[in-house]
Amino acid sequence: MANEILIDALPYIDSGYEEPEVKQMVFSLIEEECRRYKPTKNYLEVFGPNNLHAFETEILKNEFQRMEQRQPMEMLSMKRYELLPPPSGKQSDVSAWLESVENSQAQLEHQISRIVNLDLLSDYGANSWKKNNITVKSMIDQAEKQIEDLKKNIQSVNLSRKHEQTAAGSKLDNLEKKWIGLVSKNYEIECAIVELEKELVELKKKKITDEQAEDNENIEKNQNDD
């Protein structure tokens, strides 16, 4: 019973909310509550202290440091893609020429790999794309079905609420009429009791008056007999 929430609003049957006076009263109550409400509790303390650096890598840290220092971003190095001969001072150095040849062989293999990938894409890319589209379409259909199910559930809940509130409203109307009838009957009974009490007071007064008159009559009669 202590954990139950009392809801005293029946929006499906209550009326008068669109009236300007009611709206003004509601807005006034909300503004008053906002003025009085002073949050003193940290609602995020259950999650523990914030660790703002949990996902920072060395690259991110260096980048953040560069941005704080307002330094320009380092340009992407294209040196590995260049086919340069040995410098003029090493034209007779065999190791320098071997390094240049190895670099050219690496560039050649890289270009061969690109050509192979383009050939594979040309042969199988369309089917892969179709399969990917089928997968995406299936995911979209599943999401739309979930949305439709949620809409149906929401509509079912709203219809159930409307039915319950309509039934409750009818019951409240009957109880209100019964209460008005009982209050009216109680008022009639109270009025009748008041009238009876007045009549009782009058009867008591009349009885006292009659007894006094009878006593006086007896006294006078006794005096005449003497």
C-alpha positions as CSV (number, residue, x, y, z in Angstrom):
1,M,0.0,0.0,0.0
2,A,2.9,2.4,0.8
3,N,4.4,1.8,-2.7
4,E,1.2,2.5,-4.6
5,I,0.9,5.7,-6.6
6,L,-2.4,7.5,-6.4
7,I,-3.4,8.9,-9.8
8,D,-6.3,11.2,-9.4
9,A,-6.5,12.3,-13.1
10,L,-8.7,10.7,-15.8
11,P,-7.7,12.5,-19.0
12,Y,-10.1,10.5,-21.1
13,I,-13.1,11.7,-19.2
14,D,-12.0,14.8,-17.4
15,S,-12.9,18.0,-19.1
16,G,-12.1,21.7,-18.7
17,Y,-8.4,21.5,-19.2
18,E,-8.6,23.7,-22.3
19,E,-10.2,26.6,-20.5
20,P,-7.9,29.6,-20.1
21,E,-8.5,29.8,-16.4
22,V,-7.5,26.2,-15.8
23,K,-4.4,26.5,-18.0
24,Q,-3.4,29.6,-16.2
25,M,-3.8,27.8,-12.8
26,V,-1.8,24.8,-14.1
27,F,1.1,27.0,-15.3
28,S,1.1,29.0,-12.1
29,L,1.4,25.7,-10.1
30,I,4.3,24.6,-12.3
31,E,6.1,27.9,-12.0
32,E,5.6,27.8,-8.2
33,E,7.0,24.3,-8.1
34,C,10.0,25.2,-10.2
35,R,10.8,28.2,-7.9
36,R,10.6,26.1,-4.8
37,Y,12.5,23.0,-6.1
38,K,16.1,23.2,-5.2
39,P,17.9,20.0,-6.3
40,T,20.4,19.0,-3.6
41,K,21.1,15.4,-4.6
42,N,23.6,14.2,-7.2
43,Y,21.5,11.8,-9.2
44,L,24.6,10.5,-11.0
45,E,26.6,9.4,-7.9
46,V,25.4,5.8,-8.4
47,F,27.6,5.6,-11.5
48,G,30.8,6.5,-9.6
49,P,33.3,9.3,-10.4
50,N,33.6,10.3,-14.0
51,N,36.7,9.0,-15.8
52,L,37.0,11.4,-18.7
53,H,40.3,9.9,-19.9
54,A,39.2,6.3,-20.1
55,F,39.3,6.1,-23.9
56,E,42.2,8.3,-24.6
57,T,45.1,6.8,-26.4
58,E,48.6,8.2,-26.8
59,I,47.6,9.5,-30.3
60,L,44.5,11.3,-28.9
61,K,46.5,12.7,-25.9
62,N,49.1,14.1,-28.3
63,E,46.4,15.5,-30.5
64,F,44.6,17.2,-27.6
65,Q,47.9,18.6,-26.5
66,R,48.6,20.0,-29.9
67,M,45.1,21.6,-30.1
68,E,45.6,23.2,-26.6
69,Q,48.9,24.6,-27.8
70,R,47.2,25.8,-31.0
71,Q,49.8,24.2,-33.2
72,P,49.1,23.3,-36.8
73,M,48.3,19.7,-37.7
74,E,51.1,17.7,-39.2
75,M,50.6,17.1,-42.8
76,L,50.3,13.5,-44.1
77,S,53.7,12.2,-45.2
78,M,53.7,11.0,-48.8
79,K,57.4,10.2,-48.7
80,R,56.8,6.4,-48.8
81,Y,55.0,6.8,-52.1
82,E,57.8,8.6,-53.8
83,L,60.3,6.9,-56.1
84,L,63.4,9.0,-55.6
85,P,67.0,8.0,-56.6
86,P,69.7,8.3,-54.0
87,P,70.8,11.8,-53.1
88,S,73.6,13.4,-55.1
89,G,76.1,12.6,-52.4
90,K,75.3,8.9,-52.5
91,Q,75.2,8.3,-56.3
92,S,78.1,5.8,-55.9
93,D,76.8,4.1,-52.8
94,V,75.5,0.6,-53.5
95,S,73.4,0.4,-50.3
96,A,71.6,3.6,-51.2
97,W,70.8,2.3,-54.6
98,L,69.6,-1.0,-53.0
99,E,67.3,1.0,-50.7
100,S,65.9,2.8,-53.7
101,V,65.3,-0.4,-55.6
102,E,63.6,-2.0,-52.6
103,N,61.3,1.0,-52.3
104,S,60.4,0.8,-56.0
105,Q,59.7,-2.9,-55.6
106,A,57.5,-2.2,-52.6
107,Q,55.6,0.5,-54.6
108,L,55.2,-2.0,-57.5
109,E,53.8,-4.7,-55.2
110,H,51.4,-2.1,-53.7
111,Q,50.2,-1.1,-57.2
112,I,49.8,-4.9,-58.1
113,S,47.7,-5.4,-54.9
114,R,45.5,-2.4,-55.9
115,I,45.0,-3.9,-59.4
116,V,44.1,-7.3,-57.9
117,N,41.7,-5.7,-55.5
118,L,40.1,-3.8,-58.4
119,D,39.8,-7.0,-60.4
120,L,38.2,-8.8,-57.4
121,L,35.8,-5.9,-56.9
122,S,34.9,-6.0,-60.6
123,D,34.2,-9.7,-60.4
124,Y,32.5,-10.0,-57.0
125,G,31.7,-6.5,-56.0
126,A,28.2,-6.4,-57.4
127,N,27.1,-9.7,-55.7
128,S,28.7,-8.5,-52.4
129,W,26.8,-5.2,-52.7
130,K,23.5,-7.1,-53.4
131,K,24.1,-9.3,-50.4
132,N,24.8,-6.3,-48.3
133,N,21.6,-4.6,-49.6
134,I,19.6,-7.7,-48.7
135,T,21.1,-7.7,-45.2
136,V,20.4,-4.0,-44.7
137,K,16.8,-4.5,-46.1
138,S,16.3,-7.4,-43.6
139,M,17.5,-5.2,-40.8
140,I,15.2,-2.4,-41.9
141,D,12.2,-4.8,-42.1
142,Q,13.0,-6.1,-38.7
143,A,13.2,-2.6,-37.2
144,E,10.0,-1.5,-38.9
145,K,8.3,-4.6,-37.5
146,Q,9.5,-3.8,-34.1
147,I,8.2,-0.2,-34.5
148,E,4.9,-1.5,-35.7
149,D,4.7,-3.9,-32.7
150,L,5.5,-1.0,-30.4
151,K,2.8,1.1,-32.0
152,K,0.3,-1.7,-31.5
153,N,1.3,-2.1,-27.9
154,I,1.0,1.6,-27.3
155,Q,-2.4,1.6,-29.0
156,S,-3.5,-1.4,-26.9
157,V,-2.4,0.3,-23.7
158,N,-4.2,3.5,-24.7
159,L,-7.4,1.6,-25.5
160,S,-7.1,-0.3,-22.2
161,R,-6.6,3.0,-20.3
162,K,-9.5,4.6,-22.1
163,H,-11.8,1.6,-21.4
164,E,-10.7,1.5,-17.7
165,Q,-11.1,5.3,-17.3
166,T,-14.5,5.3,-19.0
167,A,-15.7,2.5,-16.8
168,A,-14.2,4.3,-13.8
169,G,-15.9,7.6,-14.9
170,S,-19.3,5.9,-15.2
171,K,-18.8,4.4,-11.7
172,L,-17.7,7.8,-10.3
173,D,-20.8,9.4,-11.9
174,N,-23.0,6.9,-10.2
175,L,-21.3,7.2,-6.9
176,E,-21.5,11.0,-7.2
177,K,-25.2,10.9,-7.9
178,K,-25.6,8.5,-5.0
179,W,-23.6,10.7,-2.8
180,I,-25.7,13.8,-3.8
181,G,-28.8,11.8,-3.1
182,L,-27.6,10.7,0.4
183,V,-26.4,14.2,1.2
184,S,-29.8,15.6,0.1
185,K,-31.6,12.9,2.2
186,N,-29.4,13.7,5.2
187,Y,-30.2,17.4,4.8
188,E,-33.9,16.6,4.7
189,I,-33.5,14.4,7.8
190,E,-31.5,17.2,9.6
191,C,-34.2,19.7,8.7
192,A,-36.9,17.3,9.9
193,I,-35.0,16.8,13.2
194,V,-34.7,20.6,13.6
195,E,-38.4,21.0,13.1
196,L,-39.1,18.1,15.5
197,E,-36.8,19.7,18.1
198,K,-38.7,23.0,17.7
199,E,-42.0,21.2,18.1
200,L,-40.6,19.3,21.1
201,V,-39.5,22.6,22.7
202,E,-43.0,24.1,22.0
203,L,-44.7,21.1,23.5
204,K,-42.4,21.3,26.6
205,K,-43.3,25.0,26.9
206,K,-47.0,24.3,26.5
207,K,-46.8,21.5,29.0
208,I,-45.1,23.8,31.5
209,T,-47.7,26.5,30.8
210,D,-50.6,24.0,31.2
211,E,-49.2,22.7,34.4
212,Q,-48.7,26.2,35.8
213,A,-52.3,27.1,34.8
214,E,-53.6,23.9,36.3
215,D,-51.7,24.6,39.5
216,N,-53.0,28.2,39.7
217,E,-56.5,26.9,39.1
218,N,-56.2,24.4,41.9
219,I,-54.8,27.1,44.2
220,E,-57.7,29.4,43.5
221,K,-60.2,26.5,44.0
222,N,-58.7,25.7,47.3
223,Q,-58.9,29.3,48.4
224,N,-62.6,29.5,47.4
225,D,-63.4,26.4,49.4
226,D,-61.8,27.8,52.5
